[in-house]
Amino acid sequence: MDTEYTSTPSAGLRAPDQLYGGYIFDLAGTIYLGDALLPGAQRLLAGLRRLDRRVVFVTNNPTGDPACYAAKLTRLGIPAEPTAIINTVQTMTQWLRRHHPEATVFAIGEAPLTNALAAAAIWQSENPAEIDIVIASYDRTFEYRKLQIAFDALWFHHRARLVTTNPDRYSPFPGGRGEPDAAAIVAATEACTGVRCEVNTGEPDPIMLETARLALGRDLADCVMIGDRLSTDIRMAQHAGMDSALVLTGETTPDLLAQLAAAEQPTWALARIEQLVPATFHEACAWAANGA
């Protein structure tokens, strides 16, 4: 259950004084950690829906498909449809179809990624001699065999390009723990082949925001990106010239925020996510004074 909500941000933090037409939320570290909602998340989403605000969720995590993440949010108390979820399984598939529709690919990744590639009629192969693109992704089934295929395609045959679904070093878990993410797979592949990763289709790449913009049906100038990571969530918003809100419930600490140069600062910085809604709209959200 949420602890009591305080509308006044702590010193050094700053909350919006306006509502936005659209809200783009990161998931892990922003809405939930592991299998638990973060404080205020359920109340905030219910309030935004009462205010008839448009909402989508984005995640760099390619180990599930949109239906998987929608089911998780619904189970945790935030009803969601798959159409409201954008992740790097979708953005990688879209990038390949747009730029390399005839390419043969090899994905170091899990079933949601390879299944999506198959559904999009993107040809996949484990024969290094015919691989055009190696996708290095978040893969908890990573093994030497996969690395050898990538090595042969990139180093021996000199024909493939290396791309990734996302640049994250780790995925955050409760209690300050984490799990190695796609950057570890990229690093292993780069280290043995000498080939550099050319393309990232997750945050902070603008393809993620463009997909979110189309889902929201609004200009990015009327939207805000909310996340816990400066290097992905906030940087992506800054590159797009849109407002951003950093919530200190995931990777970024208050000390790290304080060290940022003025040009690197997010538009807003929040201790709790429901500070996104100005106090003048709390009654319309049906929020009681005690945060219920």
Secondary structure, DSSP 8 states (H G I E B T S, - for coil): ------SS--TT-B--SS--SEEEEE-BTTTEETTEE-TTHHHHHHHHHHTT-EEEEEES--SS-HHHHHHHHHHHT----GGGEEEHHHHHHHHHHHH-TT--EEEES-HHHHHHHHHTT--B---GGG--EEEE---TT--HHHHHHHHIIIIIS---EEEES---SEEE-GGG-EEE-HHHHHHHHHHHH-----EE-STTSHHHHHHHHHHHTS-GGGEEEEES-IIIIIHHHHHHT-EEEEETTSS--HHHHHTS-GGG--SEEESSGGGGS-GGGTTTTT--TT--
